[in-house]
Amino acid sequence: MDADKIMMKQVKNFIKLYSNRCQFELQFSKVEELENEKRQLVARLKSQEKRVDHLERAKRKEEIPLLLEAIKQVSNKWI
């Protein structure tokens, strides 16, 4: 009888430990998935940042000659 109780207690402990391990592995898997999503998001944001920077630089290159011409015209009117 005592052997059966000890065996049942060991089985319950094993089930509890196995359950805890499964929960830990599940949480670890979720953390890995979130870290992967974060890396992908950061990569997409960097790519988008480069595109926006490129467009802004191109816009400035087009605007600078126009602004210089406008300044010349305004300065000619004042002279």
C-alpha positions as CSV (number, residue, x, y, z in Angstrom):
1,M,0.0,0.0,0.0
2,D,2.8,2.4,0.9
3,A,4.5,1.5,-2.4
4,D,1.4,2.4,-4.3
5,K,1.1,5.8,-2.6
6,I,4.8,6.5,-3.2
7,M,4.4,5.5,-6.8
8,M,1.3,7.7,-7.3
9,K,3.1,10.6,-5.6
10,Q,6.1,10.2,-8.0
11,V,3.7,10.0,-11.0
12,K,2.0,13.2,-9.9
13,N,5.3,14.9,-9.4
14,F,6.5,13.8,-12.8
15,I,3.2,15.0,-14.4
16,K,3.6,18.4,-12.7
17,L,7.3,18.7,-13.7
18,Y,6.4,17.7,-17.3
19,S,3.6,20.2,-17.4
20,N,5.8,23.0,-16.1
21,R,8.5,22.1,-18.7
22,C,5.9,22.2,-21.5
23,Q,4.7,25.6,-20.3
24,F,8.3,26.8,-20.2
25,E,8.9,25.6,-23.7
26,L,5.7,27.2,-24.9
27,Q,6.7,30.5,-23.4
28,F,10.2,30.2,-24.7
29,S,8.8,29.6,-28.2
30,K,6.5,32.6,-27.9
31,V,9.5,34.8,-26.8
32,E,11.5,33.6,-29.8
33,E,8.6,34.3,-32.1
34,L,8.2,37.8,-30.7
35,E,12.0,38.5,-31.1
36,N,11.9,37.3,-34.7
37,E,8.9,39.6,-35.4
38,K,10.8,42.5,-33.8
39,R,13.9,41.8,-35.9
40,Q,11.7,41.8,-39.1
41,L,9.9,45.0,-38.1
42,V,13.2,46.8,-37.4
43,A,14.5,45.6,-40.8
44,R,11.4,46.9,-42.5
45,L,11.6,50.2,-40.6
46,K,15.2,50.7,-41.6
47,S,14.4,50.0,-45.2
48,Q,11.5,52.4,-45.1
49,E,13.8,55.0,-43.5
50,K,16.3,54.7,-46.3
51,R,13.5,55.2,-48.9
52,V,12.2,58.3,-47.2
53,D,15.7,59.7,-46.8
54,H,16.4,59.1,-50.5
55,L,13.2,60.8,-51.5
56,E,13.9,63.8,-49.2
57,R,17.4,64.2,-50.6
58,A,16.1,64.0,-54.2
59,K,13.4,66.6,-53.4
60,R,16.0,69.0,-51.9
61,K,18.2,68.6,-55.0
62,E,15.3,69.6,-57.2
63,E,14.3,72.5,-54.9
64,I,17.7,74.1,-54.3
65,P,18.1,75.4,-57.9
66,L,14.5,76.7,-57.8
67,L,15.1,78.5,-54.4
68,L,18.4,80.0,-55.7
69,E,16.6,81.3,-58.7
70,A,13.8,82.8,-56.6
71,I,16.4,84.5,-54.3
72,K,18.0,86.0,-57.4
73,Q,14.7,87.3,-58.6
74,V,13.8,88.8,-55.3
75,S,17.3,90.4,-54.8
76,N,17.1,91.8,-58.4
77,K,13.8,93.5,-57.5
78,W,15.3,95.1,-54.4
79,I,18.3,96.5,-56.2
